[in-house]
Amino acid sequence: MPGFNLQDFQDGHIAEVWDELKTRFGFDLKSWKKDFRAFLGTQPRNTPEADAFIVFGNRRINPVLNEILRRNELFPTFNKLVAYILNRNKPQQGVLPQTRSRAGKKPR
């Protein structure tokens, strides 16, 4: 999936996604979590919860987000939200400190 490695998404990240969905989009978490639990119950027993959540998110949450944001129905909004959550606390590697001011001049 573009933007993140599925192995990086763990059960603990699910709560962070729910929090973002409530904060940014006003999702009724009680109802959505109930739907997810029902979906999870239809999955094979050996399916990790995090994997099932990604599938659920792409099937059920992504279309709602795209409708709210007036995006193309196939735009990967849910995947981008997950990538944001996975990457927001990671230190950026290979980024050099800025040595020029915004005006393009070197600091004194």
N, C-alpha and C positions, 0 to 999 in steps of 0.2 A: 504494500500500500504506500502510496506516495506520502512523503512528509514524516513518516515515523516507521520504526521497526516494530512489528507486532510483538516480538519477544520482550520489548521494553515496556509494554503495557501490562501492568499487574493489577491484581484485585484492588489494591489500595487506590489506584487511579480512578476507579469507578466513582467513588465518592466525590472526587474532585470534578469529574465531568458533571455529575448531578448538580453540584454546587454552582458551576458555571451556567448550566441550563436554567436553574432557578433564578440566579442573579441577573443574567443578561437577557433572558427571554421569558421569565415569569412562569416557567413550567410548574405544574402542580405535581410535585414529586411523589406524593402518596399514590396518586393514580398511575403515574408513569412507572414507578417501582413495582406496583402490582402487575402492570402489563409485562414488565421485564421478567418478573418471577414466573408468570404464566408461560412466557416464551421459553425461559430457561428449563421449565418442566417438560417441554417438548423435545429438548435436545438429548442426544445420547448421554448416558451417565458419565462417561469419561471426558466430556467437553468441559474444559476449564471455564469458569465463570467469566473471566476477562475476555476470552475468545468469543463466548456467546454474546457478551455485551457489545462487542464491536459489530457482530452480525446484526444484532437487534438495532443498534444505533444507525447502521447503514440502511436497514430496511424500514424502520419505523420513525426514527428521530430525524434523519437527514431530509426526508420529504417535507416535514413540518418546518424545519429550519429554513429550507429553501423557499417555502411559501411565505414565511414571515419576512424573509429578506428580499423577496421578489427576485430570486435567482433562478437560473435554469434548473429544472428538476434533477438533472444529472450532476450538478456541481457538487463536489465532495466536501460540503460544509462540515459535516460531522467529523470526517477524517482530519480536516484542518483544525477543528477544535481540539481533537485528541492530540494532534502534533503540537499545538500551542501549549497544552497542559504538560506534555512530556518535556518540552524544550524550555519552558519559562524559567525553570530553576536550575537548568544546567549551565555551568560556566561555558562561555564561548571559547572554543579552542582556536588558536591561530590568529586571534584578533590582536593587533598591535595597538598600543596606546596612541591616541590621537596626538600628533605633534604640530599640527597647524590649527590656527584659530578658524572660525567660520569665514572670516574675510580672506582666508588663504594665506595669511602672513604667519611666519613663525613667531611663537611667543618669545618675549624678551627674557 
